[in-house]
Amino acid sequence: MGTLHSQPERKPLRITNDDMFDEIRDIKIISEVTGLSFEQVLSVYKLLELRRKNDLYLHNGDAFDEQISGIGSILEKIATQLDRS
């Protein structure tokens, strides 16, 4: 759930050479096990990354909707109080 206050700063992450070597090793292993080429396995990785990116957009949209709903409720209460005045 998203928050309007006290949002912690996002931590930027860095890719290291070890990360790259690990990923290449994993792709080679998957390639050998499945019989797919390195390039085919890499294409599947790209497809999965696109799916992950889309899921992140959806989750961010859900948090935004919750925030806007909360703000809308507050504005309605303020409007009701102003109407009574």
N, C-alpha and C positions, 0 to 999 in steps of 0.2 A: 504494500500500500504506500502511496506517495505521501509526503508531508509538505506542509508549507513553511514550517519553522524547524530549526535545528537540523537541517539537512547536512549530513556529514559530507565533507569534500570528497569527490571521486578520486580514487587513486589511479594515476596513469600506470599502465603495465608496460613492461619492456620485454621484447623478445631477445633471448640470448642465443649464442651459437649452439650451446647445448640443446636448447629447445629445437633448433633447426635440425640438428643431427638426430634427435629423438624422433622427430616427425618423419624424416626421411627413412629411418629404420622401420618405423611403424608402417609406412606406406609400402616399403619393400616386402615386409612380412605379409601384409594383407594381399599384395600382388602374388606372392608365391602360393599362399593358401588358396586363393580364389581362382588363380589362373588368369586374372586380369592383368593388363599391362600397367606399368607405373602410371602412365598418363590417364588410363581409365580410372584407376583408384583415385588419382588426384582430382579427376572430374567429379567423382562421387563426393569427395571432401568439399569441393566447391559448392555442390548442390546442398550439402548439409549445412554449410556456412550460410548460404542464402536463406535456408529454412530457419536457422537460428536468428539471423538478422530480422526476419519477418516476425518471429515470435517476440523479439525484444521490442519492436515497434508496437505490437499488439499490447504487450504488458505495460509499456509506457502510456499508451492510450487509455488503458484501464485506470491507471493511477491518475492521469489527467482528468478523466471523467469523474472520479471520486472527489478530486479537489474542487472542480467546478461545481459539482452538486453541493458540496459543503458551503462554498461561497454563495451559491444561489439561495440556500436555506437562510444564511445569515442576512442576505439582502432582503429577503421576504420578511423576516422579523423586523428589520429596520423600517421597511416600508409600512408595515402594519402599525408600528409605534408612531410613525410620522402621521399616518392617517387618523390616529386617535387624538393627536394633538390639535 
